[in-house]
Amino acid sequence: MNPAINDLHPYPFQKLEKLLAEKPWTGPERGMGEAIRLTIGEPRHAPPQFVLDVWQNALPQVAKYPTTLGTPELRQAISQWLKQRFNADVSAATQILPVNGTREALFAFAQAHIDASTPSQLSRPSMNSGLAENVRPELVEGQTLANQPLVASPNPFYQIYEGAALLAGAKPYFVNCDASGLADFDAVSADVWQQVQLVYACSPGNPTGAVVSKEQWQRLIALSDEHDFIIAADECYSEIWFDEPPVGLLQVCAEIGRNDFKNCLVFHSLSKRSNLPGLRSGFVAGDATALASFLKYRTYHGCAMPIPSQLASIEAWNDESHVEENRRLYREKFQRVLEILEPVMQVKKPDASFYLWPTLNDICGGDDEAFAQGLHHEQGVTVLPGSYLSRDTDNGNPGAGHVRISLVASVEECVEAANRIAQFVRTN
Ligand SMILES: Cc1ncc(COP(=O)(O)O)c(C=O)c1O
């Protein structure tokens, strides 16, 4: 078996299940109502019916093999959406690839892109590189590090980035998020950048909800030009915003005249935007050279999108009214929940996404596992400990002392959960 599989961490929800089982919720027996899960990032607003209708009517088309490249009509609809949303001219022929959700694409891209055979230019990491501080200790043992490519990732992060890096034969290089909730890429030293082949940048971020600014994207692009790495911008939450739409990487490229999107790729999805997580539909767009290799890889990988899903996706990308309605529901939910939580804990509305990322301070002694376990045990509300989404570094674990609250349930359920959280906070 591939030994890298042993390096994969248990998924956060497996850890959570174990933690919660130690102190179960017995509320229903005490007439306290059902448990409310605010852990998983799975949208629960209704999917648009007109998309489901198209999908259902197209079901007989499963009689045909789909192509990996997807239909020209789907790529055209995506191109139009990118133009309308980000004012970027993206070629449907060469700069767009439909994928079965961004999760598989974020993972697969690293497998296609990382060149694990090329020794780094460095014989060993520089002492002041910050490498040893940021990478898990077991990953920096011995001198093999210098011979392996690095994949930079925010910390905390969407867990797929780490698994993708490890299975591609690279080492994850974790860049801690600062108080703004964004990875501080400016803090990475030049000799580390020399080893980096791929950067995952998540905007809006999961779990912090922070949005990368135009200037920050420009600085990352400049670093990519200097050190020749690909920027994989995970923008799957870009349509769940409150006040203003998040800027996107291709938008910034278009504004600075980088029309070939060199070394820049964006990953988008219908899962959150259109409440269609089970459709498994998204796309990667940007640098045509990178996409040509990715397409070749995917042809062998065998992950073409079924034709009914492609036809349904066209409908979804072509319509904005359901997306506006979706945002309206999240706005209402965040407002109602924050009215309850802001007076009792340090929490604020994120720039975008459907997560709250409160700082616990002295609640439960600031211990995020104790908070999640106690909240579940006493009030039947499940949230995810922040430390499960990040790795330890010499500068601490940037997720510790936070929990991720996923506001995906109905307004009523979220309000009920917020009241129970407030009650828990008052007594802990
Ligand atoms: C940051 C981030 N990226 C990507 C994904 C994957 O989404 P999908 O595969 O449904 O497009 C998720 C899902 O929760 C996510 O949180």
The ligand as a Tripos MOL2 file, in Angstrom:
@<TRIPOS>MOLECULE
LIG
   16    16     1     0     0
SMALL
NO_CHARGES

@<TRIPOS>ATOM
      1 C1        -13.1460   25.0800    1.6280 C.3       1 LIG1
      2 C2        -13.8530   23.9990    0.8930 C.ar      1 LIG1
      3 N1        -13.4420   23.6830   -0.3320 N.ar      1 LIG1
      4 C3        -14.0490   22.7210   -1.0430 C.ar      1 LIG1
      5 C4        -15.1320   22.0230   -0.5320 C.ar      1 LIG1
      6 C5        -15.7410   20.9230   -1.3580 C.3       1 LIG1
      7 O1        -16.9650   21.2350   -1.8530 O.3       1 LIG1
      8 P1        -17.5830   20.4460   -3.0910 P.3       1 LIG1
      9 O2        -16.7190   19.2480   -3.3520 O.co2     1 LIG1
     10 O3        -18.9420   20.0800   -2.6820 O.co2     1 LIG1
     11 O4        -17.5260   21.4000   -4.2410 O.co2     1 LIG1
     12 C6        -15.6130   22.3270    0.7410 C.ar      1 LIG1
     13 C7        -16.7500   21.5790    1.3060 C.2       1 LIG1
     14 O5        -17.1760   21.7190    2.4130 O.2       1 LIG1
     15 C8        -14.9510   23.3430    1.4780 C.ar      1 LIG1
     16 O6        -15.3520   23.6810    2.7060 O.3       1 LIG1
@<TRIPOS>BOND
     1     1     2 1
     2     2     3 ar
     3     2    15 ar
     4     3     4 ar
     5     4     5 ar
     6     5     6 1
     7     5    12 ar
     8     6     7 1
     9     7     8 1
    10     8     9 2
    11     8    10 1
    12     8    11 1
    13    12    13 1
    14    12    15 ar
    15    13    14 2
    16    15    16 1
@<TRIPOS>SUBSTRUCTURE
     1 LIG1         1 GROUP 0 **** ****
